[in-house]
């Protein structure tokens, strides 16, 4: 409640507490309201406001419309983050005035979204790090998932900097907790999937394909259990990349590519479809070249 506005209105009219409260309530009641925030009965407060020529609504926080607009914007940003539409996500992010984000939970969500968008749009490392640091410094109840996301972001930064030891420290810290994190809302599912997927990418980069594959299959299980398809294409795509790194048979790789393509089509993930088309072409060309070499070798021996 905006008690400061109430006091300012009284002072502008040149009224003392006893003058304002006369015929409405005791001066002590008004004093407890102004000095200690003890709100009087609604009928009394309404009469006091009428005497000050302000509405009762003027005293209530003006956050409902702005917060709902901000929340809607962040919902859209988070969706584009999941579907790798980082440019679109950034366009919406730039429309949000951080000074209008007053609720603490919304603030850490804003930092989480901004940090990852900065990372994926190749912003300077120190700028990205600063945003993730702000999440870790905020003391907000129920902010565990955002801290885990911040740690994931830190790991991704060190992975980009090719600092294996520090990156692994953060990813191990995250994975020690994420398996026990409860999923109650769809947003929880998105965020857990984001952490699991990026952890899998790190372990693939670190050439620990068995760990990466286990995490990717876990991500697919989460998608299946929660009827979420957005990460299926990305998980299947990374499994195909891991198979290529592990020099699996081309038939195995192509099957993974086809699975990923089917998921990508369902979600209209143009970015994944484009990357998969390139991968498929490369695998088929390599397979054809190997077959031609084998036939040429066979003919030579004859």
Secondary structure, DSSP 8 states (H G I E B T S, - for coil): --HHHHHHHHHHTT--HHHHHTTTS-HHHHHHHHHH-----HHHHHHHHHHTT--GGGGS-S-HHHHHHHHHHHHHHHHHHHTT-HHHHHHHHTT--GGG--SHHHHHHHHHHHHHHHHHTT--HHHHHHHHHHHHH---TT-HHHHHHHHHHHHHHHHHTT-HHHHHHHHHHHHHHHTT----SHHHHHHHHHHHHHHHHHHHHTT-HHHHHHHHHHHHHHHHHHT--TTHHHHHHHHHHHHHHTT--HHHHHHHHHHHHHHHHHHT-HHHHHHHHHHHHHHHHHHHHHHHHHHHHHHHH-
